[in-house]
Amino acid sequence: MKKQYAVFGLGSFGESAAITLQGLGCDVIAVDNHMERIEEISKYVSYAMKADIEDPEVIRSLGTRNLDGVIVAIADNMEASIMATLVSKDEGVPYVLAKAKNELHATVLRKIGADSVIFPEKEAGSQVAKSIVSSSFADWVALSPEYSVMEMVLPETWIGKSLEELNVRRNHGVNVIGLREGDDVDVTPDPRKPLKRDMILILIGANADLKKFAKYEKNE
């Protein structure tokens, strides 16, 4: 079943996040109070609607409680940002990522339940969208439209096994180019050494294979 997300606010950050989520195979509801933005994005997402995000009933009417996540991308209007975040969490959305205008705004968003707060000047919408598709993703860096480098939590069933034993390239079509433990990164890991709990895999491969591997990890 496809993951479902809502993106509130379609500035450059929100638009980028919405289109990227849709491109990653998710169903996306895009909401903004500017009709021209809705018209521009409508052909790229599952559903786009013009609405006042400051109205709690608008947010509830979207079936918010059934969503996998919400991106609140309306930092310039702090009242709307806070209301959308608060209502989304009250409705039971498991993951709400909110864009903050400044540190004070970020503090308020965290206090009312935002699971993640970002400053878009530092993080691209497409990068954020890729990172929330799977809770297994630690980071995702696009090398080209087809290939990326991704960090991912070590699957539970891999603990104690070696890379040689797992033969990741043959079985999953991606290459392990490094391992991270805390702040230490090993870019020439011993293929015969048992893998430890809490290790982070650094993978490279085609986007389709990386997404397939992420689904494999979640089912382990």
Backbone as numpy.savetxt, mean C-alpha at the origin, in Angstrom:
# Nx Ny Nz CAx CAy CAz Cx Cy Cz
-10.31 -13.00 -4.41 -11.16 -11.80 -4.41 -10.28 -10.56 -4.41
-10.63 -9.57 -5.26 -9.86 -8.35 -5.35 -9.94 -7.54 -4.06
-8.83 -6.90 -3.72 -8.86 -5.96 -2.61 -9.58 -4.69 -3.05
-10.24 -4.05 -2.10 -11.01 -2.85 -2.39 -10.52 -1.68 -1.55
-10.26 -0.57 -2.22 -9.76 0.63 -1.54 -10.56 1.85 -1.96
-10.60 2.84 -1.09 -11.16 4.14 -1.43 -10.05 5.17 -1.29
-10.03 6.12 -2.21 -9.07 7.23 -2.14 -9.89 8.52 -2.06
-9.73 9.24 -0.96 -10.44 10.49 -0.75 -9.51 11.66 -1.08
-9.83 12.40 -2.11 -9.00 13.53 -2.53 -8.15 13.16 -3.72
-8.31 13.89 -4.83 -7.64 13.53 -6.07 -6.70 14.63 -6.57
-5.88 15.13 -5.65 -4.76 15.96 -6.07 -3.74 15.04 -6.74
-2.55 15.52 -6.99 -1.55 14.69 -7.68 -1.22 13.42 -6.89
-1.16 13.53 -5.56 -0.85 12.37 -4.73 -1.99 11.35 -4.76
-3.21 11.80 -4.50 -4.35 10.90 -4.49 -4.60 10.25 -5.83
-4.48 11.04 -6.89 -4.68 10.49 -8.24 -3.65 9.40 -8.54
-2.39 9.67 -8.22 -1.32 8.70 -8.44 -1.57 7.41 -7.66
-1.98 7.55 -6.40 -2.24 6.37 -5.56 -3.41 5.56 -6.11
-4.49 6.25 -6.50 -5.68 5.55 -7.01 -5.39 4.78 -8.28
-4.70 5.41 -9.23 -4.40 4.75 -10.50 -3.44 3.59 -10.31
-2.49 3.75 -9.40 -1.54 2.66 -9.14 -2.24 1.47 -8.49
-3.10 1.72 -7.52 -3.85 0.63 -6.88 -4.68 -0.13 -7.90
-5.35 0.61 -8.79 -6.16 -0.05 -9.82 -5.26 -0.89 -10.73
-4.10 -0.35 -11.09 -3.16 -1.08 -11.93 -2.60 -2.32 -11.28
-2.61 -2.36 -9.95 -2.13 -3.52 -9.21 -3.23 -4.56 -9.00
-4.37 -4.36 -9.65 -5.44 -5.35 -9.60 -6.47 -5.14 -8.52
-6.50 -3.98 -7.91 -7.49 -3.68 -6.87 -8.70 -2.97 -7.47
-9.81 -3.03 -6.75 -10.97 -2.20 -7.07 -10.84 -0.89 -6.30
-10.96 0.22 -6.99 -10.73 1.52 -6.36 -11.94 2.43 -6.53
-12.36 3.04 -5.40 -13.37 4.09 -5.40 -12.62 5.42 -5.20
-12.72 6.30 -6.16 -12.06 7.60 -6.07 -13.10 8.68 -5.79
-12.85 9.50 -4.78 -13.83 10.52 -4.36 -13.16 11.88 -4.26
-13.82 12.89 -4.83 -13.32 14.25 -4.75 -14.50 15.20 -4.95
-14.37 16.43 -4.50 -15.47 17.38 -4.66 -15.31 18.27 -5.89
-14.31 17.97 -6.74 -14.11 18.69 -8.00 -14.50 17.78 -9.16
-15.52 18.18 -9.91 -16.03 17.34 -10.99 -14.99 17.08 -12.07
-14.15 18.07 -12.36 -13.16 17.88 -13.42 -12.17 16.77 -13.06
-11.83 16.65 -11.77 -10.93 15.57 -11.34 -11.61 14.21 -11.47
-12.89 14.17 -11.14 -13.65 12.93 -11.26 -13.72 12.49 -12.72
-13.97 13.43 -13.60 -14.05 13.10 -15.03 -12.71 12.60 -15.56
-11.63 13.18 -15.08 -10.30 12.79 -15.55 -9.92 11.38 -15.12
-10.32 11.00 -13.91 -9.87 9.70 -13.37 -10.87 8.58 -13.61
-12.08 8.90 -14.02 -13.15 7.90 -14.09 -12.82 6.69 -14.96
-12.06 6.88 -16.01 -11.75 5.76 -16.90 -10.61 4.89 -16.38
-9.98 5.32 -15.29 -8.82 4.59 -14.76 -9.12 3.80 -13.49
-10.28 4.03 -12.89 -10.61 3.35 -11.62 -11.97 2.67 -11.73
-12.28 1.82 -10.75 -13.55 1.09 -10.77 -14.75 2.02 -10.67
-14.64 3.03 -9.81 -15.77 3.93 -9.59 -15.24 5.28 -9.12
-15.75 6.35 -9.71 -15.36 7.70 -9.30 -16.61 8.52 -9.04
-16.61 9.27 -7.95 -17.80 10.06 -7.62 -17.44 11.41 -7.02
-18.24 12.41 -7.36 -18.09 13.74 -6.79 -18.90 13.77 -5.49
-18.24 14.14 -4.40 -18.92 14.17 -3.10 -18.15 15.03 -2.12
-18.87 15.50 -1.12 -18.26 16.30 -0.04 -17.74 15.35 1.02
-16.42 15.21 1.11 -15.81 14.25 2.02 -15.92 14.69 3.48
-16.31 15.95 3.70 -16.52 16.41 5.07 -17.81 15.85 5.67
-18.67 15.30 4.84 -19.95 14.76 5.29 -19.78 13.29 5.68
-19.90 12.93 6.95 -19.73 11.55 7.39 -20.65 10.56 6.67
-21.85 11.01 6.34 -22.81 10.12 5.68 -22.36 9.73 4.28
-21.64 10.63 3.62 -21.09 10.32 2.30 -20.10 9.16 2.42
-19.23 9.25 3.42 -18.22 8.21 3.63 -18.88 6.87 3.97
-19.88 6.91 4.83 -20.58 5.67 5.21 -21.33 5.08 4.03
-21.86 5.93 3.14 -22.65 5.45 2.01 -21.83 4.66 1.01
-20.52 4.75 1.09 -19.64 4.04 0.16 -19.43 2.59 0.56
-20.06 2.16 1.65 -19.83 0.81 2.13 -18.44 0.67 2.70
-18.01 1.71 3.40 -16.64 1.79 3.90 -16.24 0.59 4.73
-17.17 0.04 5.50 -16.83 -1.07 6.39 -16.38 -2.32 5.63
-16.68 -2.38 4.32 -16.30 -3.53 3.51 -14.97 -3.35 2.79
-14.34 -2.19 2.97 -13.10 -1.91 2.27 -11.90 -2.52 2.98
-10.86 -2.80 2.20 -9.60 -3.28 2.78 -8.75 -2.12 3.29
-8.97 -0.94 2.72 -8.19 0.20 3.16 -8.69 1.49 2.55
-8.27 2.59 3.16 -8.63 3.93 2.69 -7.37 4.78 2.68
-7.22 5.59 1.62 -6.17 6.61 1.58 -6.86 7.96 1.67
-6.55 8.70 2.71 -7.11 10.05 2.90 -6.06 11.04 2.40
-6.29 11.56 1.20 -5.28 12.38 0.52 -5.70 13.83 0.40
-6.25 14.39 1.47 -6.81 15.74 1.44 -6.22 16.61 2.55
-4.91 16.66 2.63 -4.24 17.33 3.75 -4.53 18.83 3.83
-4.76 19.50 2.71 -4.97 20.95 2.74 -6.24 21.33 3.50
-7.23 20.44 3.50 -8.45 20.66 4.26 -8.39 19.76 5.49
-7.83 20.31 6.58 -7.59 19.49 7.76 -8.89 18.94 8.36
-9.95 19.74 8.33 -11.23 19.29 8.88 -11.75 18.07 8.12
-11.69 18.13 6.78 -12.14 17.01 5.96 -11.25 15.79 6.16
-9.95 16.03 6.27 -8.97 14.95 6.47 -9.25 14.22 7.78
-9.44 14.98 8.86 -9.69 14.40 10.17 -11.02 13.66 10.20
-12.04 14.26 9.59 -13.36 13.62 9.57 -13.33 12.31 8.79
-12.69 12.31 7.62 -12.63 11.10 6.80 -11.87 9.99 7.51
-10.80 10.35 8.19 -10.00 9.35 8.92 -10.81 8.79 10.09
-11.43 9.66 10.85 -12.20 9.26 12.03 -13.36 8.35 11.65
-14.14 8.75 10.65 -15.30 7.95 10.23 -14.86 6.61 9.66
-13.80 6.61 8.87 -13.30 5.36 8.29 -12.91 4.36 9.37
-12.23 4.83 10.40 -11.84 3.94 11.50 -13.06 3.51 12.31
-13.99 4.43 12.53 -15.21 4.08 13.26 -16.03 3.02 12.52
-15.96 3.06 11.20 -16.69 2.09 10.38 -15.97 0.74 10.30
-14.77 0.67 10.85 -14.06 -0.60 10.90 -13.10 -0.88 9.77
-12.72 0.17 9.02 -11.73 -0.03 7.96 -10.41 -0.49 8.60
-9.86 -1.63 8.16 -8.68 -2.17 8.84 -7.40 -1.36 8.66
-7.31 -0.60 7.55 -6.07 0.15 7.32 -6.40 1.50 6.71
-6.08 2.56 7.42 -6.30 3.92 6.93 -4.97 4.64 6.88
-4.59 5.07 5.69 -3.38 5.84 5.50 -3.79 7.28 5.20
-3.25 8.23 5.94 -3.66 9.62 5.78 -2.46 10.51 5.46
-2.71 11.45 4.59 -1.71 12.43 4.20 -1.76 13.62 5.17
-0.60 14.02 5.67 -0.55 15.11 6.65 0.08 16.36 6.07
-0.41 17.50 6.53 0.11 18.80 6.08 1.34 19.20 6.87
1.33 18.87 8.17 2.45 19.23 9.05 2.45 18.28 10.24
3.40 18.46 11.15 3.55 17.55 12.29 2.34 17.58 13.22
1.76 18.76 13.42 0.57 18.85 14.27 -0.58 18.05 13.66
-0.80 18.23 12.38 -1.84 17.48 11.68 -1.57 15.97 11.81
-0.32 15.58 11.63 0.05 14.16 11.73 -0.25 13.62 13.12
0.04 14.40 14.14 -0.22 13.97 15.52 -1.71 13.73 15.75
-2.55 14.64 15.25 -4.00 14.49 15.40 -4.48 13.24 14.66
-3.99 13.03 13.45 -4.40 11.87 12.66 -4.06 10.56 13.38
-2.88 10.52 13.98 -2.48 9.31 14.71 -3.36 9.12 15.95
-3.68 10.20 16.63 -4.50 10.13 17.84 -5.89 9.58 17.56
-6.44 9.88 16.37 -7.79 9.42 16.06 -7.81 8.09 15.33
-6.63 7.46 15.18 -6.62 6.09 14.70 -5.99 5.80 13.37
-5.44 6.80 12.68 -4.78 6.53 11.40 -3.68 5.49 11.59
-3.68 4.48 10.75 -2.68 3.41 10.86 -1.32 3.85 10.33
-1.34 4.77 9.38 -0.09 5.28 8.82 -0.31 6.73 8.41
0.67 7.57 8.66 0.60 8.99 8.28 1.83 9.30 7.45
1.60 9.93 6.30 2.75 10.21 5.43 2.74 11.67 5.02
3.92 12.13 4.60 4.07 13.47 4.05 4.37 13.31 2.57
3.43 13.64 1.69 3.58 13.34 0.27 4.76 14.01 -0.40
5.29 15.07 0.20 6.48 15.69 -0.37 7.67 14.72 -0.32
7.56 13.74 0.57 8.66 12.78 0.74 8.36 11.43 0.10
7.08 11.11 -0.13 6.72 9.80 -0.62 5.73 9.91 -1.77
6.04 9.27 -2.90 5.17 9.32 -4.06 3.92 8.50 -3.83
2.81 8.96 -4.42 1.55 8.22 -4.28 1.64 6.80 -4.80
2.34 6.60 -5.92 2.45 5.25 -6.48 3.22 4.34 -5.56
4.26 4.87 -4.90 5.06 4.08 -3.96 4.21 3.63 -2.78
3.43 4.57 -2.24 2.57 4.26 -1.10 1.52 3.23 -1.48
0.93 3.38 -2.66 -0.10 2.44 -3.11 0.44 1.03 -3.19
1.63 0.88 -3.74 2.23 -0.45 -3.87 2.50 -1.06 -2.50
2.90 -0.21 -1.55 3.26 -0.74 -0.24 2.06 -1.23 0.56
0.85 -0.72 0.28 -0.30 -1.13 1.09 -1.09 -2.27 0.49
-0.77 -2.65 -0.76 -1.50 -3.76 -1.38 -1.34 -5.04 -0.57
-0.16 -5.25 -0.03 0.07 -6.42 0.82 0.77 -5.99 2.08
0.29 -6.48 3.22 0.94 -6.16 4.49 2.33 -6.76 4.56
2.64 -7.69 3.64 3.96 -8.31 3.62 5.02 -7.38 3.05
4.61 -6.38 2.26 5.58 -5.50 1.63 6.23 -4.60 2.67
7.55 -4.59 2.69 8.25 -3.61 3.51 8.60 -2.40 2.67
8.91 -2.63 1.37 9.21 -1.54 0.47 9.18 -2.06 -0.95
8.96 -1.17 -1.89 8.88 -1.53 -3.31 9.47 -0.38 -4.09
10.49 -0.64 -4.90 11.12 0.38 -5.71 11.02 -0.03 -7.17
10.34 0.77 -7.98 10.17 0.47 -9.40 11.47 0.76 -10.14
11.95 -0.23 -10.91 13.12 -0.04 -11.76 12.71 0.38 -13.16
11.53 -0.08 -13.57 10.95 0.22 -14.88 9.47 -0.10 -14.76
8.67 0.14 -15.82 7.25 -0.23 -15.74 7.02 -1.72 -15.51
8.01 -2.56 -15.84 7.82 -4.01 -15.74 8.55 -4.66 -14.57
9.62 -4.04 -14.08 10.45 -4.69 -13.07 10.65 -3.80 -11.84
10.76 -4.47 -10.67 10.92 -3.74 -9.42 11.82 -4.52 -8.46
12.30 -3.80 -7.45 12.97 -4.42 -6.30 12.01 -4.29 -5.13
11.85 -5.37 -4.37 10.88 -5.37 -3.28 11.50 -5.99 -2.04
11.16 -5.43 -0.87 11.50 -6.06 0.39 10.25 -6.73 0.93
10.42 -7.92 1.51 9.27 -8.65 2.03 9.65 -9.45 3.26
8.72 -9.52 4.18 8.93 -10.32 5.39 9.11 -11.79 5.01
10.04 -12.46 5.67 10.29 -13.87 5.40 9.05 -14.71 5.70
8.59 -15.53 4.73 7.43 -16.41 5.01 7.70 -17.32 6.20
6.69 -17.56 6.99 6.82 -18.36 8.21 7.40 -19.74 7.92
6.96 -20.34 6.81 7.39 -21.72 6.50 8.83 -21.79 6.00
9.46 -20.63 5.76 10.84 -20.62 5.29 11.85 -20.56 6.43
11.39 -20.29 7.63 12.30 -20.17 8.77 13.04 -21.50 8.98
14.36 -21.42 9.05 15.18 -22.61 9.26 15.62 -23.28 7.97
15.06 -22.85 6.84 15.47 -23.41 5.55 16.51 -22.50 4.89
17.23 -23.03 3.90 18.24 -22.24 3.20 17.72 -21.80 1.84
18.35 -20.78 1.28 17.97 -20.32 -0.05 18.23 -21.41 -1.09
19.28 -22.18 -0.89 19.60 -23.28 -1.79 18.47 -24.31 -1.78
17.98 -24.61 -0.60 16.90 -25.58 -0.44 15.59 -25.06 -1.04
15.32 -23.77 -0.88 14.07 -23.19 -1.34 14.04 -22.95 -2.85
15.22 -22.73 -3.45 15.34 -22.49 -4.90 14.28 -21.50 -5.37
14.37 -20.28 -4.84 13.34 -19.27 -5.05 13.15 -18.93 -6.52
14.24 -18.83 -7.25 14.13 -18.45 -8.67 13.35 -19.49 -9.46
13.64 -20.76 -9.25 12.95 -21.80 -10.00 11.49 -21.91 -9.58
11.22 -21.81 -8.29 9.87 -22.04 -7.79 8.96 -20.82 -7.86
9.55 -19.61 -7.89 8.72 -18.40 -7.83 9.04 -17.37 -8.90
10.09 -17.57 -9.66 10.41 -16.65 -10.75 11.01 -15.33 -10.33
11.42 -15.20 -9.07 12.07 -13.98 -8.59 13.42 -14.33 -7.99
14.30 -13.35 -7.89 15.64 -13.58 -7.36 15.83 -12.89 -6.01
16.42 -13.60 -5.07 16.79 -13.01 -3.77 18.16 -12.36 -3.95
18.22 -11.03 -3.83 19.50 -10.33 -4.03 20.09 -9.83 -2.72
19.40 -10.14 -1.61 19.94 -9.75 -0.32 19.00 -10.11 0.81
19.52 -10.01 2.03 18.74 -10.27 3.24 19.02 -9.12 4.22
17.98 -8.71 4.93 18.14 -7.65 5.90 17.72 -8.13 7.28
18.56 -7.86 8.28 18.25 -8.12 9.69 18.44 -6.80 10.44
17.35 -6.18 10.84 17.45 -4.88 11.48 18.07 -3.88 10.53
19.18 -3.26 10.93 19.86 -2.29 10.08 20.96 -2.91 9.22
21.20 -4.22 9.40 22.26 -4.90 8.66 21.72 -5.53 7.39
22.39 -5.25 6.27 21.99 -5.80 4.98 23.13 -6.65 4.43
22.81 -7.87 4.01 23.78 -8.78 3.42 23.41 -8.98 1.94
24.23 -8.42 1.03 23.92 -8.53 -0.39 24.58 -9.75 -1.03
25.32 -10.51 -0.24 25.89 -11.78 -0.74 25.58 -12.89 0.28
24.30 -13.17 0.48 23.93 -14.16 1.50 24.42 -15.57 1.15
24.82 -16.31 2.18 25.25 -17.70 2.00 24.02 -18.54 1.66
23.96 -19.14 0.47 22.77 -19.91 0.07 22.52 -21.15 0.92
23.52 -21.57 1.71 23.37 -22.78 2.53 23.03 -22.47 3.99
23.00 -21.18 4.32 22.76 -20.79 5.71 21.26 -20.75 6.01
20.83 -21.36 7.13 19.40 -21.33 7.48 18.89 -19.90 7.69
17.71 -19.64 7.20 17.09 -18.33 7.34 16.47 -18.17 8.72
16.52 -16.94 9.26 16.04 -16.69 10.61 14.72 -15.92 10.61
13.97 -16.11 11.66 12.75 -15.33 11.87 13.10 -13.83 11.88
12.20 -13.02 11.36 12.34 -11.56 11.31 13.31 -11.07 10.24
13.84 -12.00 9.42 14.65 -11.56 8.29 13.74 -10.94 7.22
14.29 -9.97 6.50 13.57 -9.36 5.38 14.26 -9.79 4.08
13.47 -10.33 3.15 14.00 -10.71 1.84 14.07 -9.47 0.95
15.16 -9.33 0.20 15.26 -8.30 -0.83 15.19 -9.01 -2.16
14.11 -8.76 -2.90 13.81 -9.51 -4.12 13.84 -8.61 -5.35
14.16 -9.18 -6.49 14.06 -8.47 -7.76 13.34 -9.36 -8.76
12.50 -8.77 -9.59 11.80 -9.58 -10.58 10.76 -8.76 -11.32
10.04 -9.44 -12.20 8.93 -8.81 -12.92 7.81 -8.50 -11.93
7.12 -7.39 -12.14 6.06 -6.99 -11.21 5.01 -8.08 -11.04
4.66 -8.76 -12.12 3.65 -9.82 -12.05 4.12 -10.95 -11.15
5.41 -11.31 -11.25 5.94 -12.40 -10.42 6.05 -11.97 -8.96
6.42 -10.71 -8.72 6.52 -10.22 -7.35 5.14 -10.20 -6.67
4.11 -9.79 -7.41 2.75 -9.77 -6.85 2.27 -11.20 -6.58
2.60 -12.10 -7.48 2.22 -13.51 -7.30 2.91 -14.09 -6.06
4.18 -13.72 -5.88 4.90 -14.21 -4.72 4.32 -13.65 -3.43
3.88 -12.38 -3.46 3.26 -11.76 -2.28 1.99 -12.51 -1.88
1.21 -12.94 -2.87 -0.01 -13.70 -2.59 0.35 -15.06 -2.01
1.43 -15.67 -2.53 1.90 -16.95 -2.00 2.26 -16.82 -0.53
2.98 -15.72 -0.20 3.43 -15.51 1.18 2.24 -15.35 2.12
1.21 -14.65 1.66 0.04 -14.41 2.52 -0.73 -15.70 2.78
-0.63 -16.65 1.84 -1.36 -17.91 2.01 -0.57 -18.95 2.79
0.68 -18.62 3.10 1.52 -19.58 3.83 1.10 -19.64 5.30
